[in-house]
Amino acid sequence: MQELIDKTKATISCWVDSWGVDGVYVAYSGGKDSEVLAHIVRSIYPEIPLVFSNTGLEYPEIVKHVRYHENVTEIRPELPFHKVVEKYGWPVVSKTASMAVSRYRNTKREDQRQYRLHGKVIDNKKYTSGTIPKKWQFLCDAPFKISEQCCNHLKKKPFLKYEKETGRKPMIGIMKSDSELRRRDISRRGCNVYDAKHPQSRPLAQWTEEDVYIYIKKNDVKICDIYRKGYDRTGCMFCMFGLNQEVKHTGSNRFQKMQKTHPKHYYYCINKLGAGEVLDFLEVDYK
């Protein structure tokens, strides 16, 4: 653990050396991973700000926990969730699957539609990047819009606006172990990404969820009360990414938990926003 912490601090220090203390910030969600990142960063540079994107879909406990900290900048999206869903579609299954379905449904080119379903073979090599997994191809006929644009409008754009206004570069608490997409990206670009259009640092890249919990326990880090209510992940309350994995890990998904812990939010999402129709189509139990 100490070796991991030392490497993380070295990654942070390199980032700060490159941009200056006044040129960086911590992208802070209030979840346990970003809490550990913030704790380590501020053990070296206590003056670095935390920046929290209040998407409007945060658990009330998260918002309260975020405001417990000092030197936190709260930013908001220009387009609220219900408008994103109305214009672009629901975030279902995963970001990659939602994007592939959206591209399939919105292109006018038949060759692109066929690629999204089957991939293509060039010089005896099959290419399948960006295709819809067979188990999710029924989503092409869903009676509602589907897209991956939610994260872009509720999180990415507010942070990019903040960066443009301040000139600061982010440190983000993502890890290889979060997903295959992140593992590939971190393996390809490393922890500190200087040469991208939007540079970013991922100091926790080599950590696992177990490492995060060990650090929290050893350092008596205060985490959000939401974890005591049976949630192992936070994020946007109404997001449908990874629901099938949640059931595998905890026996229930966020909507089933929400019905018990946040009944007013649950009623609004399921009945007013129409998430019940989406989950029914997905054959996901939300009661």
N, C-alpha and C positions, 0 to 999 in steps of 0.2 A: 504493500500500500504506500509506504513512504517513497519508494522509487517511482511509483506512478504519480504521486503528488509532485515530486521534484521535477519530473518530465513535464507535467502540466504547467507548473510555475515557469519553467523555462520557455515553454510555448507562449505563455502570456507575456513574459518579459520581452521576448523577441518582437512580439506584436506591438507592445507599447514603445519599445525602442525605435520601431519603424515609423510610427505615426505620432508619438508623443502622448503624454497623459491626457492632454486636451483634445486628442484626435481619435479617441476610442470610446466605446461604450459596451455594456453588457446587454444583450437582447434577453430580457427577463420575462418569463411567463408566470412565475409564481409556483411552478411545479418543482418537484424534488431535484431534477437534473439541473435546472437553471439556478436553483437555490444553492447547490453545491458549487457550481461555477462562480456565482456571485460571492460566496463565502471565501473561496480561494483567491479570487481576484482582489477582493477588498482586504485580505490579509497582507497583500503586498502594496496595493494602491487603493487606499480607502476612499480617495476622492473621485474615483471613476464612477460615473452615473449608471444607474439601472434604467432601462427604457422598457416600458410595459405597453403593449398594444391591447387596449381594452376593446375587444371585438364586439361587445354586447352579448356575447355567448359564454362569457366566463362564469364559472360557479361563483355564487356570492361569497363563499368562503375564500376563494382565490383573490378576489378584489380586496377584501378586508385584509388578507395576509400581505398583499403587495403594499398596501398603504401603511403597513406597520413599519416598513423600512424608511430610512432617510435617503434623500437625494435620489428620488425616483421620478422620472418623467413619464407621464401617462399620455399616450397618443391614441387616436381613434381613426377608424376607417371612414372614408367619404360615403361608401355604399354599404348600407346595413344588410344583414344576413337575408332578410326576407326579399329584398330587392335583388340580391345576387342570385338567389334560388329562382326567382321569377324570371330574370333575364337570361341566366346561363344554365341553371339546373342544379340538382342535388348532388352533394358529394357522397358517393356510395362505394362500398367495397374497399377501394384503395385509390390513391391519386393516379397511379398508372392505368388502372382499369377504367376509371372515370374519364380520363383523358382520351383513351383509345375509343371508348364508346362515343364520346362527344365528336371526335374526328370522323368516325364512321357515319354518324347521323347527319353531320353538317357538310360533308364534302359532296360535290356534284360529280366527281370523277369516279367512275365505276372501278378503275384499276386500284384506286386508293381504298375503296370499300372492300375489295377483294383482299388487298394486302392486310387490312385490319383484321380480317377473319382468318386468313390462311398463311400470311407471310409471303415470301417469294424466294425463288431459287435463282441464283446468279453464279455461273461457272461451277455448277454442282454443289454450291454452298447455300444453305437455307438461312434466310434472314427473318427473324421474328420479333425484333425490337419494336415495341409500340403496338403489338397485336393484342387482340382481346382474348384472354384465356377461354378455352372452350366452355368451361363451367359457367362463365359469365356472359356468353354470347346471347343469351335470352334477353339481356338488358337492352339490346338493340331495338326491341319491340316494346319497351316500357312505355306506359301511357303518361309519362312525365319526363321533363328534361333532366339530363345528367351531365355533369361537368366537374372538372377539377379546379374551377376558377375561384372557389370559396377562399382558399388559403391565399391566393394571389391578391384578392381585394381586401380581405379582412386583416391580413398580417403583412404580407410582403410589401404592398404599396405604401402603407403607413410608415413602415421602417425606411423604405427608400426615400420617402419625402423628408423624414427626419434627417437622414444622412445627407441629403442634398442641402438642407437648410443649415446644418451644423458642420458638415465636413468630417464627421466622426465615422470610424469604421467599426463594425460589430465583432463581438466575441459571442459565439452561439453555443449553447450546451447540447449539441447533438453528438451521437455516438455511433460507431460502426454497428453496434449490436441493435440499433433501433429498427433497421430494415435492410433488405438486400440492396435497395436503391442507394441508401446512404453508405453502405459498406463499399459499394463499387465506386462511388464518388470520392470518398475519403481515401481509398486505396489509390485512386488515380491522381488526385490533386494534393493530398497531404493535409496536415492540420492547419497551417497558415497559407491561405491562398492569396497571393499578392497580384498575380497576373490576370485575374478575372475582371470582367466589366465592373462587378461590385465585389471588391475584396472582402474577405471574411476570415475569422479565426475560429477553429473548432478545438479548443484546448482539451475537451473531454473525449476526443475521438476514440481513444484506445480503452476507455472505461466500459464496464458492463453495469447492468442494473444492480448486481450484487455489490460491486465496488461502491456504487452510490450509497447504498444502505449502510455499508460498513463505515464509510466516511461520516455519514450523518450521525451514526451511533457513537463513534469514537470522538467526534468533535462537538457533540451535543448541539447539532444544528437544528434550529427551529424550522419545522416544515408546516405546511398548511393543514388545518384541521380536516380537510376533505378526505385525507387518507385514512382517518379514523372512522370514516363512514362506509368503508368497504371499497373505495376506489383505489386502483393501483396506478391509474393514469388520469391526468386532468385534461387540458386542451378544451376545445369548444364543446359545449354541452350537447349541441344538436348534430354534431358531426357523425357520419356513419362509416367513416374509414375504420377498418379493422374490427368490426363488430364480431365477426366469426372467431377472431383470435381471443377476444375478451372472454367469450364463453368458455373456450378451451382453458384459459388461465385461471378464471375465477368462478366459473359455473353460471355466471349471469352477465348480461351486457349493460352498458351505461343507461339505457332506457328503462330496463327493469329496476335498476338501482334508483334512478331518478324518480320513478313512480312513488317510491317509499320516502326518499330523502328530500325531494323538491317537487311535491305534487303540483304546485301551480305552474312551474316551468314545464313539467311533463304534459299537463293538460293543454297548455298553449301550443307546444310543439306538435303533439300528436293530433290534436283536433283543429286548432286554428291555422297552423302552418301547413297541415296536411301530411305530416311525416308518417302518420298511421297508414295512409295509402301506399306510401313508398315501402315501408317495412312489410306490409302485407304482400306486396309484389315480390319482395326479396325473400319471403317466407321466413322472416326473422321474428321470433317471439319477443314482444315488447311489454308483456303484462306479467 
